Amino acid sequence: MYNRHWDKYLDKYPILTDNTDSRIIITILQHKKDNLIFITGDSNCLCIAKTLGITVEYSTKREDDYTGYKEDICSTDEELVKFYS
């Protein structure tokens, strides 16, 4: 989890700008001693992480394709009642 006290590292690493990607990378840098492998599908994060010496892998595989909603089709009144109960 990101700690606001780490904002000072934005100045330490000129490649980092004040954005979400940089905060992710700062969090990884704070835990680098834990021998983490950063897996990302974001090519920008990948390039920045590699530049800062973070072990990183690129992956387009997603555990789930979360869309923000779930579609559930109820074909009977009983299924509809069960869905809302």
Secondary structure, 3 states (H helix, E strand, C coil): CCCHHHHHHHHHCCCCCCCHHHHHHHHHHHCHHHCCCEEECCHHHHHHHHHCCCCEEECCCCCCCCCCCCCCCCCCHHHHHHHHC
